[in-house]
Amino acid sequence: MGRRSVSGSIHPTAVVDSRADLADGVELGAYATVGPGVRLGEGVVLRAHAHVTGNTEVGAESVVFPFASIGERPQDQKYRGEDTRLILGERNQLREYVTVNPGTASGGGVTAIGDDNLLMAGAHVAHDCRIGNRVILSNQVMLAGHVQIEDYAVIEASTGIQQFLRIGESAFVGAISGVIQDVSPFCFVHGYPARVLKINRIGLERRGWGAERIADVERAFRLVFRSKLSPDEAFARIRTELPDSKDAQRMLTFLEASERGFARAR
């Protein structure tokens, strides 16, 4: 039998499976449902009508808002009920009508979301996605299966991201975009198909980056996206001209690892 919440608040209409594991301080609103195999960390809050099921772990102090559905079976026709997982880190906010699915056997078996993320109303995270820390998915953002999103990325409203793609660290994807190739770290993209417009300077400044560090990223950006060099030539120049910039090298490593191509400038 799972451990029940101590010093928390469980509404009498909440439905909690006896096999669920609830840490201290969990709060469950009216008609919230918690299925077997679910593990809720300390101080997790499920608002009224929130639904968490499957082999799902929700990290401490996370909040799941009304009518969110977390951990239901993947929307993948190949899925046959395999024992797969969904892992959410700490202090995440999953707003109204958010849906997050667990992994599939063919995709590694795990969907994983890090810490301090905000998933706004109606966002969808499909099977086998991996999201880092301090990521924002705005309203109605749709992630297909196997998408990877790195730390501090922001995806604006009503954007769709194709399966198996990567969104780099501190990237910003403008609203109503269609992402069909990888998005470089530190870049601002927009449109359908999404194209690179500039570096995400505001995002980097908000992270506390200084002028010199941002200038290095700007230099790497111009070599890759604004020069007439081929990608290989631009990458070689970054190695030669910015060997001590970990951020430029971060961009380089990401782009060189791209298997499906990366979004280019307009």
JOJOHU-V789169 format. One record per backbone hydrogen bond with DSSP energy under -0.5 kcal/mol. CO is the residue of the C=O (numbers start at 0). NH is the residue of the N-H. Records with the same first field share a line. If there is no record, write none. Layout:
BEGIN
CO: NH + NH
END
This chain:
BEGIN
2: 21
5: 24
8: 10 + 27
10: 13
13: 15
14: 33
16: 19
17: 1
19: 21
20: 22 + 39
22: 25
23: 42
25: 8
26: 45
27: 10
28: 31
29: 48
31: 14
32: 51
33: 16
34: 37
37: 20
38: 40 + 57
39: 22
40: 43
41: 60
43: 26
44: 46 + 63
45: 28
46: 49
49: 32
50: 69
51: 34
53: 55
54: 85
55: 38
56: 87
57: 40
58: 61
59: 90
61: 44
62: 64 + 93
63: 46
64: 67
65: 96
67: 50 + 69
68: 70 + 99
69: 52
71: 101
73: 75
75: 78
81: 83
84: 102 + 110
85: 56 + 87
86: 112
87: 58
88: 58
89: 115
91: 62 + 93
92: 94 + 118
93: 64
94: 97
95: 121
97: 68
98: 124
99: 70
103: 106 + 108
104: 107
108: 84
110: 86
111: 130
112: 88
113: 88
114: 133
116: 92
117: 119 + 136
118: 94
119: 122
120: 139
122: 98
123: 125 + 142
124: 100
125: 128
126: 145
128: 111
129: 148
130: 113
131: 113
132: 151
134: 117
135: 137 + 154
136: 119
137: 140
138: 157
140: 123 + 142
141: 143 + 160
142: 125
143: 146
144: 163
146: 129
147: 166
148: 131
149: 152
150: 169
152: 135
153: 155 + 172
154: 137
155: 158
156: 175
158: 141
159: 178
160: 143
161: 164
164: 147
165: 167 + 182
166: 149
167: 170
168: 185
170: 153
171: 173 + 188
172: 155
173: 176
176: 159 + 178
177: 179 + 192 + 193
178: 161
181: 183 + 262
182: 167
183: 186
185: 199
186: 171 + 188
187: 196 + 197
188: 173
189: 194
190: 177
194: 189
195: 265
197: 187
198: 200
199: 203
200: 204
201: 205
202: 206
203: 208
204: 207
209: 213
210: 214
211: 215
212: 216
213: 217
214: 218
215: 219
216: 220
217: 221
218: 222
219: 223
220: 224 + 225
221: 225 + 226
229: 233
230: 234
231: 235
232: 236
233: 237
234: 238
235: 239
236: 240
237: 241
241: 244
243: 245
244: 248
245: 249
246: 250
247: 251
248: 252
249: 253
250: 254
251: 255
252: 256
254: 257
260: 181
263: 195
END
